[in-house]
Amino acid sequence: MTVRPIRLFGDPVLRTECDPVTSFDQELRDLVADLEDTVRVPGRAGVAAPQIGVSLRVFSYNVAGQVGHLVNPVLSAFAGEQDDEEACLSLPGLGFPTRRAMSVTARGFDQHGEPLVIEGTGFLARALQHETGHLSGTLYIDTLTGDVRRQALRELRRIAPAPQGR
């Protein structure tokens, strides 16, 4: 289908709780195709629908050469901990150590409405948590604490566009 442009920090769609998918129709299949094409761009591990301007609970991932998607994801079975560098296409040029579960189970549906379960560990677990956060209007920087959070907020102020006058 199409590689879609990524919405950047400051776009309200990134801070909006997404609607659940209720119709597993051609429109959804087109959206999934666009998400999967968009995530195949080298260097990308995941793209959530709001990152391409669509407020629906669906994302794509590209981890270790495996491209897939998940509709209406729910995460469970969080176990262990990892604290590695994380970044986001909507916050280009920034990356900070971010605490995530080492393993997680993601349950949802494929583009045809068939149940889908993804057991993720390591980097896949990180991607599943990161992309599911987008669907709730949460960015990874919202999960940061202490000095790392303060550093991230300083960097955001530095790179964020200045507010427009009245």
N, C-alpha and C positions, 0 to 999 in steps of 0.2 A: 504494500500500500504506500505509506508515506513516512518519511522521517519528519517528525513535527518539532518545531522550536520549543525550547525549554523556557518556562516562566521563571523569572528571577525573584529573589527576595524583595519584598515590598509589594508584590502582586497579591491582592486580597484572596485570590483563589487558593493560595498556599496556606492560608490561615482559616479556611472554611471546612467545617465538618462535611464530609462527602455523603451523598445519598446512596443508600443501598441499591444495587442493581436489581430490578424487578422483571425486566424483559430480556430473555436470552435470545435476541433476535439478530438480524443482519447488522443493525446499527452497532450492537455490542461487538459482533465479530469484526466489523471494520475498525472499531476502537482498539480491540486487542491486536489486530494486525499492525495498526499504527504504533502502538506501544512496543510491540516486539521489534518492529523495524527501527524504532527510535533507540531502543536499548542495545541494538546490535552495533551501534557506532562504537568504534574502539575506545576502551577506557571506561565504559559504562557498565555498572553492575545492576542498576535498577532504575525504573522510571514509573512513577505513579501517575494516574490519570490527571490529578490536579496540576502536575508539572507540565502538562500539555494543554491546560485550560479546561479540563473536563471534571466536574465535581461528582464523580461516581467512584464507588469503592472497588477499584480494580487497579492492579499494577502488573508490570512485567519485570523479569529478572534475567540476568545473564551472568552466571557464576560458573567458572571452570568449563566454559564452552557450552553449558546447558542453558538454553533460553526457554523460558516458560512464563506463565501468567497465573494469576489467582484472582477470582472474583469474590467479593464479600468475605474477605479473610477474617478469621478469628484465631488469635494466638493462644496457645496453652502449653503446658508441660515445660515451663522455663526451668533450665537447670544450669548450674555452673556459672562462671563469670569470665568475661574477656574485657580487656581495657586497651583497645587498639585505636590507631588513628582512623577517623571517619571523616568523610567529606560528602558534599551534596552538589548535584548539578545546578541546583537553584541558588547556591552560594559559591560561585566559582572562585577558585584561588584560596579557599579556606579549608583547613583540616585540623581537627583537634582530637586528642585521646577521648574516647567515648565508651562508657561502661555499658555493656550489653550482656545478655545471657549467652552462654557458650552453646546451648542447644535450645531449640524451640520446635513446637509442632504448629503448623499453620493448616487450618481447615477452611475450606471454602468450596468453590465450584470452578469448573472450566468454562469456556465461552459457550458451551452447549447446555450448561446447567447440570452437568454430571458432577457428583461430589468428588473432591480432590483433597488429598492430604499430603503435605510436604513436611518431611522430617529434616530439619536443618541443623547442622553443627558448624562451628567456626564461622567462616566468612558468609556462608549461605544463611546461617542463623542471623548474623548481623544485617544482611540485606533484607531478610523477611521482616525484621523488627523495624528497620529504617523505613521501608516502603509502606508498611502498615501504619506507621506514625503519620506519614503524609496524608493518609485517608481520614485522619482525625484532626487535621490542621496543625499537626505538630512537626516541627523541624528538629533535627538531631541536636542543634544548639540549645534547645529547650531542656534537654536532659542533662546538660553539663552543670557542674557544681563548683564552688570554691574559686580558686585562682584561675582555673581553666575557663570557667564561665565568664569571669571578669575580662580575661584576655579576649575571648570570643566577642563579647559585647563591644569592647574597644575596637576590634577589627571591623565589626559590622558598622559602627558609627563612621569609621574611616572610609569604608567603601560604599556605604549606602548613599543613594542620591539625595541631595539636599531637598527639603520640602519646598514645594512651589508656593510663591506668594499669592495673596488674595487677589 
